[in-house]
Amino acid sequence: MDGNIVVSMSAAATAIATVIYTIGTFLLWRSSKKALDATNDAVKLNFLIAVHQIRASTLDATIRRVKSLLLTRVLGRIRA
C-alpha cells in the first residue's frame, strides 16, 4: 500500500510541476509578445519622426532657396 502512495504522490507532484511550467511558459510568451509589440510601436514612431524631420528639413531648405531667389531678383531689379 505504501508503494501506491509514493506513486500517487509522484504523479501528483509531476502534474503540479507541469501546471506550474505551463503557466510560466504562458507568462514568458505574453511578456515577450508585449515587448515585441512595444518595440514595433517604437520603430513605427521613430520612422514617423524621421519622415517628419526629413520633410521639415526639406521644406526649410526649399523656403530658404525661394527666399534667396526672390531676394536676388528683388535686388537685381533695384540695381537695374
Backbone as JSON Lines, residues from 0, in Angstrom:
{"i":0,"aa":"M","n":[0.81,-1.18,0.0],"ca":[0.0,0.0,0.0],"c":[0.86,1.26,0.0]}
{"i":1,"aa":"D","n":[2.0,1.21,0.7],"ca":[2.89,2.37,0.76],"c":[3.47,2.69,-0.61]}
{"i":2,"aa":"G","n":[3.65,1.68,-1.43],"ca":[4.17,1.89,-2.78],"c":[3.19,2.68,-3.64]}
{"i":3,"aa":"N","n":[1.91,2.39,-3.46],"ca":[0.89,3.12,-4.22],"c":[0.84,4.6,-3.83]}
{"i":4,"aa":"I","n":[1.06,4.88,-2.54],"ca":[1.05,6.27,-2.08],"c":[2.22,7.03,-2.7]}
{"i":5,"aa":"V","n":[3.38,6.4,-2.75],"ca":[4.55,7.04,-3.33],"c":[4.33,7.32,-4.82]}
{"i":6,"aa":"V","n":[3.75,6.35,-5.51],"ca":[3.47,6.52,-6.94],"c":[2.44,7.62,-7.13]}
{"i":7,"aa":"S","n":[1.41,7.62,-6.28],"ca":[0.37,8.66,-6.38],"c":[0.94,10.03,-6.08]}
{"i":8,"aa":"M","n":[1.79,10.14,-5.08],"ca":[2.42,11.42,-4.72],"c":[3.35,11.88,-5.84]}
{"i":9,"aa":"S","n":[4.05,10.93,-6.44],"ca":[4.95,11.26,-7.54],"c":[4.16,11.77,-8.75]}
{"i":10,"aa":"A","n":[3.05,11.13,-9.04],"ca":[2.21,11.55,-10.16],"c":[1.61,12.93,-9.88]}
{"i":11,"aa":"A","n":[1.18,13.16,-8.65],"ca":[0.61,14.45,-8.28],"c":[1.68,15.54,-8.38]}
{"i":12,"aa":"A","n":[2.89,15.23,-7.92],"ca":[3.97,16.21,-8.0],"c":[4.31,16.53,-9.46]}
{"i":13,"aa":"T","n":[4.31,15.52,-10.31],"ca":[4.57,15.73,-11.73],"c":[3.47,16.59,-12.35]}
{"i":14,"aa":"A","n":[2.22,16.33,-11.99],"ca":[1.1,17.1,-12.53],"c":[1.2,18.56,-12.08]}
{"i":15,"aa":"I","n":[1.52,18.79,-10.81],"ca":[1.65,20.15,-10.3],"c":[2.81,20.87,-10.99]}
{"i":16,"aa":"A","n":[3.92,20.17,-11.15],"ca":[5.08,20.77,-11.83],"c":[4.75,21.11,-13.28]}
{"i":17,"aa":"T","n":[3.98,20.25,-13.93],"ca":[3.58,20.51,-15.32],"c":[2.7,21.74,-15.41]}
{"i":18,"aa":"V","n":[1.78,21.89,-14.48],"ca":[0.9,23.06,-14.48],"c":[1.72,24.33,-14.23]}
{"i":19,"aa":"I","n":[2.62,24.3,-13.28],"ca":[3.46,25.47,-12.98],"c":[4.34,25.8,-14.19]}
{"i":20,"aa":"Y","n":[4.92,24.8,-14.82],"ca":[5.76,25.01,-16.0],"c":[4.94,25.62,-17.14]}
{"i":21,"aa":"T","n":[3.71,25.14,-17.32],"ca":[2.84,25.67,-18.37],"c":[2.47,27.13,-18.1]}
{"i":22,"aa":"I","n":[2.16,27.44,-16.86],"ca":[1.83,28.83,-16.5],"c":[3.05,29.73,-16.73]}
{"i":23,"aa":"G","n":[4.22,29.26,-16.33],"ca":[5.44,30.04,-16.55],"c":[5.71,30.27,-18.03]}
{"i":24,"aa":"T","n":[5.49,29.24,-18.84],"ca":[5.68,29.38,-20.28],"c":[4.71,30.39,-20.87]}
{"i":25,"aa":"F","n":[3.47,30.34,-20.43],"ca":[2.47,31.3,-20.91],"c":[2.86,32.72,-20.52]}
{"i":26,"aa":"L","n":[3.29,32.92,-19.28],"ca":[3.67,34.26,-18.83],"c":[4.89,34.77,-19.61]}
{"i":27,"aa":"L","n":[5.84,33.9,-19.9],"ca":[7.01,34.28,-20.69],"c":[6.58,34.66,-22.11]}
{"i":28,"aa":"W","n":[5.69,33.89,-22.71],"ca":[5.19,34.19,-24.05],"c":[4.48,35.55,-24.07]}
{"i":29,"aa":"R","n":[3.63,35.76,-23.06],"ca":[2.87,37.01,-23.01],"c":[3.78,38.22,-22.84]}
{"i":30,"aa":"S","n":[4.76,38.12,-21.96],"ca":[5.67,39.26,-21.76],"c":[6.53,39.49,-23.0]}
{"i":31,"aa":"S","n":[6.93,38.42,-23.68],"ca":[7.71,38.57,-24.92],"c":[6.87,39.22,-26.0]}
{"i":32,"aa":"K","n":[5.6,38.84,-26.09],"ca":[4.71,39.43,-27.08],"c":[4.49,40.91,-26.81]}
{"i":33,"aa":"K","n":[4.31,41.27,-25.54],"ca":[4.14,42.68,-25.2],"c":[5.41,43.48,-25.51]}
{"i":34,"aa":"A","n":[6.56,42.89,-25.23],"ca":[7.83,43.57,-25.54],"c":[7.98,43.75,-27.04]}
{"i":35,"aa":"L","n":[7.62,42.75,-27.82],"ca":[7.69,42.85,-29.27],"c":[6.73,43.92,-29.79]}
{"i":36,"aa":"D","n":[5.52,43.96,-29.25],"ca":[4.55,44.98,-29.66],"c":[5.07,46.38,-29.33]}
{"i":37,"aa":"A","n":[5.67,46.53,-28.14],"ca":[6.21,47.84,-27.75],"c":[7.37,48.23,-28.67]}
{"i":38,"aa":"T","n":[8.21,47.26,-29.03],"ca":[9.32,47.54,-29.94],"c":[8.8,47.96,-31.31]}
{"i":39,"aa":"N","n":[7.8,47.25,-31.81],"ca":[7.22,47.61,-33.11],"c":[6.62,49.01,-33.08]}
{"i":40,"aa":"D","n":[5.94,49.35,-31.99],"ca":[5.36,50.69,-31.87],"c":[6.47,51.75,-31.84]}
{"i":41,"aa":"A","n":[7.56,51.46,-31.13],"ca":[8.67,52.41,-31.06],"c":[9.32,52.59,-32.43]}
{"i":42,"aa":"V","n":[9.46,51.51,-33.18],"ca":[10.05,51.61,-34.52],"c":[9.16,52.44,-35.43]}
{"i":43,"aa":"K","n":[7.85,52.2,-35.36],"ca":[6.92,52.98,-36.18],"c":[6.98,54.45,-35.8]}
{"i":44,"aa":"L","n":[7.04,54.74,-34.51],"ca":[7.1,56.12,-34.06],"c":[8.4,56.78,-34.53]}
{"i":45,"aa":"N","n":[9.52,56.08,-34.39],"ca":[10.79,56.63,-34.84],"c":[10.77,56.88,-36.34]}
{"i":46,"aa":"F","n":[10.13,55.99,-37.1],"ca":[10.04,56.17,-38.54],"c":[9.23,57.41,-38.86]}
{"i":47,"aa":"L","n":[8.1,57.59,-38.18],"ca":[7.27,58.77,-38.42],"c":[8.01,60.05,-38.05]}
{"i":48,"aa":"I","n":[8.74,60.01,-36.95],"ca":[9.51,61.19,-36.54],"c":[10.57,61.49,-37.59]}
{"i":49,"aa":"A","n":[11.26,60.46,-38.07],"ca":[12.3,60.66,-39.08],"c":[11.71,61.23,-40.36]}
{"i":50,"aa":"V","n":[10.58,60.69,-40.8],"ca":[9.95,61.2,-42.02],"c":[9.55,62.65,-41.83]}
{"i":51,"aa":"H","n":[8.99,62.97,-40.67],"ca":[8.59,64.35,-40.41],"c":[9.8,65.29,-40.41]}
{"i":52,"aa":"Q","n":[10.89,64.83,-39.8],"ca":[12.1,65.66,-39.77],"c":[12.65,65.87,-41.18]}
{"i":53,"aa":"I","n":[12.62,64.82,-41.99],"ca":[13.1,64.94,-43.37],"c":[12.23,65.93,-44.13]}
{"i":54,"aa":"R","n":[10.92,65.79,-43.97],"ca":[10.0,66.71,-44.66],"c":[10.2,68.14,-44.17]}
{"i":55,"aa":"A","n":[10.37,68.3,-42.86],"ca":[10.55,69.63,-42.3],"c":[11.86,70.24,-42.79]}
{"i":56,"aa":"S","n":[12.94,69.46,-42.8],"ca":[14.22,70.0,-43.26],"c":[14.18,70.29,-44.75]}
{"i":57,"aa":"T","n":[13.5,69.44,-45.52],"ca":[13.35,69.7,-46.96],"c":[12.53,70.95,-47.18]}
{"i":58,"aa":"L","n":[11.48,71.13,-46.41],"ca":[10.65,72.32,-46.53],"c":[11.45,73.56,-46.14]}
{"i":59,"aa":"D","n":[12.22,73.48,-45.06],"ca":[13.05,74.62,-44.65],"c":[14.06,74.98,-45.73]}
{"i":60,"aa":"A","n":[14.69,73.97,-46.31],"ca":[15.67,74.23,-47.37],"c":[14.99,74.86,-48.58]}
{"i":61,"aa":"T","n":[13.81,74.39,-48.92],"ca":[13.07,74.94,-50.05],"c":[12.69,76.4,-49.77]}
{"i":62,"aa":"I","n":[12.24,76.67,-48.57],"ca":[11.87,78.04,-48.2],"c":[13.09,78.95,-48.28]}
{"i":63,"aa":"R","n":[14.24,78.48,-47.78],"ca":[15.46,79.29,-47.85],"c":[15.86,79.56,-49.29]}
{"i":64,"aa":"R","n":[15.75,78.54,-50.17],"ca":[16.1,78.73,-51.58],"c":[15.16,79.75,-52.25]}
{"i":65,"aa":"V","n":[13.87,79.63,-51.96],"ca":[12.9,80.55,-52.56],"c":[13.15,81.97,-52.06]}
{"i":66,"aa":"K","n":[13.39,82.14,-50.77],"ca":[13.68,83.46,-50.23],"c":[14.94,84.04,-50.88]}
{"i":67,"aa":"S","n":[15.96,83.21,-51.0],"ca":[17.2,83.67,-51.61],"c":[16.98,84.07,-53.06]}
{"i":68,"aa":"L","n":[16.22,83.26,-53.79],"ca":[15.94,83.56,-55.19],"c":[15.14,84.86,-55.31]}
{"i":69,"aa":"L","n":[14.12,85.02,-54.47],"ca":[13.31,86.24,-54.51],"c":[14.14,87.46,-54.13]}
{"i":70,"aa":"L","n":[14.97,87.31,-53.11],"ca":[15.81,88.42,-52.7],"c":[16.78,88.8,-53.81]}
{"i":71,"aa":"T","n":[17.35,87.81,-54.48],"ca":[18.25,88.08,-55.6],"c":[17.52,88.81,-56.71]}
{"i":72,"aa":"R","n":[16.32,88.4,-57.02],"ca":[15.55,89.05,-58.07],"c":[15.18,90.47,-57.69]}
{"i":73,"aa":"V","n":[14.75,90.66,-56.44],"ca":[14.38,91.99,-55.99],"c":[15.59,92.91,-56.01]}
{"i":74,"aa":"L","n":[16.71,92.42,-55.49],"ca":[17.93,93.24,-55.5],"c":[18.41,93.51,-56.92]}
{"i":75,"aa":"G","n":[18.25,92.55,-57.81],"ca":[18.61,92.74,-59.21],"c":[17.77,93.83,-59.85]}
{"i":76,"aa":"R","n":[16.5,93.9,-59.51],"ca":[15.62,94.94,-60.07],"c":[15.94,96.32,-59.49]}
{"i":77,"aa":"I","n":[16.31,96.32,-58.2],"ca":[16.63,97.6,-57.58],"c":[17.91,98.18,-58.2]}
{"i":78,"aa":"R","n":[18.89,97.34,-58.44],"ca":[20.16,97.78,-59.0],"c":[20.02,98.2,-60.46]}
{"i":79,"aa":"A","n":[19.09,97.61,-61.15],"ca":[18.95,97.91,-62.58],"c":[18.3,99.2,-62.88]}
